[in-house]
Each structure stands twice: as structure tokens, then as C-alpha cells.
Amino acid sequence: MPDKAANLWVNKEVTKRIVRRFQLEEQQREPGNPLFIPVVLPTTNIDILLRVAKVAHSIQNLTAAAGTYKVYHTVPTGKRWEVIRFQRDDTNVATPMSMVQGGLQLLIKAASTTLAPDSLVLHMEAGDTLGLNTTGNVGDAAISLNLHFFEEDAY
């Protein structure tokens, strides 16, 4: 594709990735063949092609007075996450896992001392957070929360 066309409305890197993915190339018009408008109408979700799989790990101290929300992961500005799997360490005192979205806290997992890996899908926007409540127990000084997620630009 000519660079001139790519500069009109789309990021050059995005255009290059789409051209590679769909193996697009220019074609010369042959006599007797109809002329087609040089437009690409994708039949797939391009956002999925442009997202990146990531793993995040965070360790926090939950020994402060029980019941305070402690942020483990925050979606960066200009990004969007689709969390597909998460796991946290066992705690000595039951604690819930929550997501805060637009200032509202949503309970993801009820309070417990154990949490097996879970594949509940969470859609998160820039500024949204995932975290656990503090337990007030000295044995919960280094509790991890691990995520497997897809990250994409939020246009």
C-alpha cells in the first residue's frame, strides 16, 4: 500500500500490521476485468489482532487494619485490559478480591483464605483497579495477585 494513503487517517504501524496480517498487495488492472475500488473491508476483529497478551505480578502487604481496599493493578491511561485469568496467594484471614471501576467497587470474589486460579473474564478501562482488602494479620505481609490479560490501546 502506498505510504501516502496510510498517512491520510491511520497510524503507519497499524497499517503495516494489517497489511502483513492480511497479506495485502497492490494489483494492476487487467483488460476485461472489472475495476474494484481499492478499499479493505476486514471481516475480522482488528482490535483482537492489535492486542498483546501480558502477565502481571504484584505483591502487597495486607497487615494494616482489616477492611481497607489495597490496589494491586491499575490499567494505564490510554489502555484497555481484558483479564482472562487471575490468582492470588492464600491468606491467613479471609479477604475479598474487588475491582474498582469509575469509583464504584465491585466484588469479584467473596472473602476467603484460599483462591484457586480463576478464569472469570474482566473488561477493564484506563484507571480501573484490581485489589484485595487488608486483613490485619501479620502473616499476610507479602500476598501476591497475578494476572493474565490482553492489553490494547483505548482509542
BELHUKA-V303954 format. One record per residue. N is the residue number from 1. SS is DSSP state (2 for helix, 1 for strand, 0 for the rest). NEAR is the number of other C-alpha atoms within 12 Angstrom. D_CENTER is the distance of its C-alpha to the mean C-alpha in Angstrom with 2 decimals. Layout:
n: (N N)
ss: (SS SS)
near: (NEAR NEAR)
d_center: (D_CENTER D_CENTER)
This chain:
n: (1 2 3 4 5 6 7 8 9 10 11 12 13 14 15 16 17 18 19 20 21 22 23 24 25 26 27 28 29 30 31 32 33 34 35 36 37 38 39 40 41 42 43 44 45 46 47 48 49 50 51 52 53 54 55 56 57 58 59 60 61 62 63 64 65 66 67 68 69 70 71 72 73 74 75 76 77 78 79 80 81 82 83 84 85 86 87 88 89 90 91 92 93 94 95 96 97 98 99 100 101 102 103 104 105 106 107 108 109 110 111 112 113 114 115 116 117 118 119 120 121 122 123 124 125 126 127 128 129 130 131 132 133 134 135 136 137 138 139 140 141 142 143 144 145 146 147 148 149 150 151 152 153 154 155)
ss: (0 0 2 2 2 2 2 2 2 0 0 2 2 2 2 2 2 2 2 2 2 2 0 0 0 0 0 0 0 0 0 0 0 0 0 0 0 0 0 0 0 0 0 0 0 2 2 2 2 2 0 1 1 1 1 1 1 1 1 1 0 0 0 0 0 0 0 0 1 1 1 1 1 1 0 0 0 0 1 1 1 1 1 1 1 1 1 1 0 0 0 0 0 0 1 1 1 1 1 1 1 0 0 1 1 1 1 1 1 1 1 1 0 0 0 0 0 1 0 0 0 1 1 1 1 0 0 0 1 1 1 1 1 0 0 0 0 2 2 2 0 0 1 1 1 1 1 1 1 1 1 1 1 0 0)
near: (21 15 15 12 15 18 15 11 11 16 16 18 14 20 27 22 21 27 22 14 17 17 13 19 16 14 12 11 12 9 7 6 9 9 12 12 10 15 12 18 12 14 8 13 11 20 22 18 22 23 21 19 20 19 21 26 22 24 23 27 30 36 26 20 17 23 22 21 29 33 27 32 33 27 32 18 18 17 23 30 38 32 34 24 26 34 30 34 31 27 32 23 27 25 35 32 40 32 32 29 22 13 11 14 22 22 21 26 27 16 23 21 24 21 27 17 18 21 18 18 17 30 24 32 28 25 23 31 34 42 40 49 39 34 33 21 23 18 19 29 21 22 34 29 35 29 34 27 28 29 32 28 24 19 12)
d_center: (30.46 32.30 30.52 32.34 30.49 27.08 27.91 28.67 25.31 22.42 20.98 22.99 20.19 18.41 21.92 22.68 19.65 20.62 24.27 23.64 21.49 24.13 27.04 28.36 31.73 34.55 37.50 41.07 42.87 45.60 48.84 48.98 45.21 43.58 41.53 37.86 35.83 33.39 30.24 27.17 25.91 22.87 22.83 19.28 15.88 15.44 11.85 11.16 13.44 11.78 8.19 8.13 7.86 7.88 9.75 10.41 13.81 15.59 19.18 20.85 24.42 24.92 28.73 29.15 30.81 29.11 26.82 24.95 21.16 19.74 16.31 14.50 11.00 10.29 7.56 9.71 11.91 11.29 7.48 5.10 1.83 3.81 5.54 8.50 10.83 12.11 15.57 17.78 21.33 24.30 25.89 29.61 29.23 27.14 24.02 21.38 17.60 16.26 13.47 14.77 13.86 16.36 18.72 19.01 18.46 17.48 18.68 16.33 18.97 22.65 24.45 25.41 26.31 24.45 21.05 20.66 17.37 15.73 13.66 13.20 10.17 8.55 7.25 6.71 8.20 9.59 11.84 10.69 11.47 11.90 15.37 18.72 22.18 24.85 27.59 30.61 31.41 32.25 30.93 27.31 27.30 24.49 21.90 18.57 15.22 13.09 9.55 8.43 4.85 3.93 3.53 6.36 9.23 10.12 13.73)
